[in-house]
Amino acid sequence: MLRQRSDFLAANGGLRVGTPAFVLLVKSRQDADTTCRIGYTVTKKTGNAVVRNRIKRRFRALARQVLPDHGLAGADHVLIGREDALTREFAAMQADLERALAKVRDGKATTDRRPPRGKPRRR
């Protein structure tokens, strides 16, 4: 389980796949450890503490079911929650996670983030 901020920041530099309920980040650790680690994050923009905790509970249940069979060994996985994570059917989220992990395995995931919205900053 990822708990330190540095682990989340390292995963942010890896591959990313977006789904309606979450964004999956995957970063290989490049060490001898083959365990598959997971972290969850949900921003305050998503809702209050009750909503955020409910989404994280759903993510934990999702990871328990999907990661042992489909997770990448020796990699850190991060699920970033979106608002649809609260209302989307669990079976659909499970299919989304399996599809996202398959994209990462097949090399079809991207490292790019969306360009920032709004006016460009002056330098």
C-alpha positions, 0 to 999 in steps of 0.5 A: 500500500502506498502511503508516502507522498514521494511514492504518489509523486513517483507514480505520477511520472508513469503511465496513465489511463483514464476511465469514467470513474478513475484515472489509473497511474502505473509506474514500475519501481525498477527494483528486485521487489515483485510485489504489486503496490496500490494507492488511492487518492480522491480530491476534495473537489469530489465531495465531503469526507463521507463521499471520499471515504466511500469512493476509497472503500470501493477502490479497495474492494476493486483492487482486492478483486482485480490486482492479484490477477491483472496487476503488474508485478514490481509496479506501483498502481494509483487510482485517482477517484472521479465523481462517477466512482460513487455512482458507477456500477461495481462490475463496470468499474471492474471491467474498466480497471481490467481494460486499463491494466491491459492497456498498460501491459500492451503499451497503449497507455500514455504518459501525457497529461491533459493541457491545463485549462484556462489562460496561459500563465505569463512568465 
